[in-house]
Amino acid sequence: MPAIADTAGVSLEHTLKALLSEYEALKAEERQRIGVRGQLLYATLTAVAGIGTVTTTVGRLELLLLLPLAATVLGWAYVMNDHKITAIGRYVCGRLGPRLVGLVDDGSSEIDMFKWEKYHRDDPLRPCRKRLQLAVDLVAFCAPSLTALVLLWLLGPHTPTVLIGSAAALTAVVVLATQIIRYADVASSVQGA
């Protein structure tokens, strides 16, 4: 009979190691995604400057259509990275933490696993910061594209290809703006995180 108890102990130990290993892997992915998210913002600013410079240098305003394309692709990658970062935090708080507590809690104390994951989301200033971040994201990823399209519509050329391309670009920018707003997670707190 003691062999069964030893097996249960080993199983618990292995389970704990596996869950902690999962946590470490998720945190590594989260760190990597946070880095990529920041780089995508810088890449967008670089694309705006580069496309603006080339357009001005060669004097071909239709090149402004490249700006919505670049900003939309980079903006979508930014939104998806941000979404996955949020999803990792929710998983750690809602699934992984409770599983670990269930394995180690002997009922004599309340264990609060991964308190930081909840604590920073419970900051009363978080909704304000999230709204400001939403504004920054919209300005960074959508405003340059809309500005480029308005300039193109005002100054020409008004060829069918440019008009069709600009309509498609406007659609892409509106879809991106909608997704940025949708994924902004402005109102979440510990309960919603």
FENCORMO-V592293 format. One record per residue. N is the residue number from 1. SS is DSSP state (~ for helix, > for strand, _ for the rest). Layout:
BEGIN
n=N ss=SS
n=N ss=SS
END
This chain:
BEGIN
n=1 ss=_
n=2 ss=~
n=3 ss=~
n=4 ss=~
n=5 ss=~
n=6 ss=~
n=7 ss=~
n=8 ss=~
n=9 ss=~
n=10 ss=~
n=11 ss=~
n=12 ss=~
n=13 ss=~
n=14 ss=~
n=15 ss=~
n=16 ss=~
n=17 ss=~
n=18 ss=~
n=19 ss=~
n=20 ss=~
n=21 ss=~
n=22 ss=~
n=23 ss=~
n=24 ss=~
n=25 ss=~
n=26 ss=~
n=27 ss=~
n=28 ss=~
n=29 ss=~
n=30 ss=~
n=31 ss=~
n=32 ss=~
n=33 ss=~
n=34 ss=~
n=35 ss=~
n=36 ss=~
n=37 ss=~
n=38 ss=~
n=39 ss=~
n=40 ss=~
n=41 ss=~
n=42 ss=~
n=43 ss=~
n=44 ss=~
n=45 ss=~
n=46 ss=~
n=47 ss=~
n=48 ss=~
n=49 ss=~
n=50 ss=~
n=51 ss=~
n=52 ss=~
n=53 ss=~
n=54 ss=~
n=55 ss=~
n=56 ss=~
n=57 ss=~
n=58 ss=~
n=59 ss=_
n=60 ss=_
n=61 ss=~
n=62 ss=~
n=63 ss=~
n=64 ss=~
n=65 ss=~
n=66 ss=~
n=67 ss=~
n=68 ss=~
n=69 ss=~
n=70 ss=~
n=71 ss=~
n=72 ss=~
n=73 ss=~
n=74 ss=~
n=75 ss=~
n=76 ss=~
n=77 ss=~
n=78 ss=~
n=79 ss=~
n=80 ss=~
n=81 ss=~
n=82 ss=~
n=83 ss=~
n=84 ss=~
n=85 ss=~
n=86 ss=~
n=87 ss=~
n=88 ss=~
n=89 ss=~
n=90 ss=~
n=91 ss=~
n=92 ss=~
n=93 ss=~
n=94 ss=~
n=95 ss=~
n=96 ss=~
n=97 ss=~
n=98 ss=~
n=99 ss=~
n=100 ss=~
n=101 ss=~
n=102 ss=~
n=103 ss=~
n=104 ss=~
n=105 ss=_
n=106 ss=_
n=107 ss=_
n=108 ss=_
n=109 ss=_
n=110 ss=_
n=111 ss=_
n=112 ss=_
n=113 ss=_
n=114 ss=_
n=115 ss=~
n=116 ss=~
n=117 ss=~
n=118 ss=~
n=119 ss=~
n=120 ss=~
n=121 ss=~
n=122 ss=~
n=123 ss=_
n=124 ss=_
n=125 ss=_
n=126 ss=~
n=127 ss=~
n=128 ss=~
n=129 ss=~
n=130 ss=~
n=131 ss=~
n=132 ss=~
n=133 ss=~
n=134 ss=~
n=135 ss=~
n=136 ss=~
n=137 ss=~
n=138 ss=~
n=139 ss=~
n=140 ss=~
n=141 ss=~
n=142 ss=~
n=143 ss=~
n=144 ss=~
n=145 ss=~
n=146 ss=~
n=147 ss=~
n=148 ss=~
n=149 ss=~
n=150 ss=~
n=151 ss=~
n=152 ss=~
n=153 ss=~
n=154 ss=~
n=155 ss=~
n=156 ss=_
n=157 ss=_
n=158 ss=_
n=159 ss=_
n=160 ss=~
n=161 ss=~
n=162 ss=~
n=163 ss=~
n=164 ss=~
n=165 ss=~
n=166 ss=~
n=167 ss=~
n=168 ss=~
n=169 ss=~
n=170 ss=~
n=171 ss=~
n=172 ss=~
n=173 ss=~
n=174 ss=~
n=175 ss=~
n=176 ss=~
n=177 ss=~
n=178 ss=~
n=179 ss=~
n=180 ss=~
n=181 ss=~
n=182 ss=~
n=183 ss=_
n=184 ss=_
n=185 ss=_
n=186 ss=_
n=187 ss=_
n=188 ss=_
n=189 ss=_
n=190 ss=_
n=191 ss=_
n=192 ss=_
n=193 ss=_
END
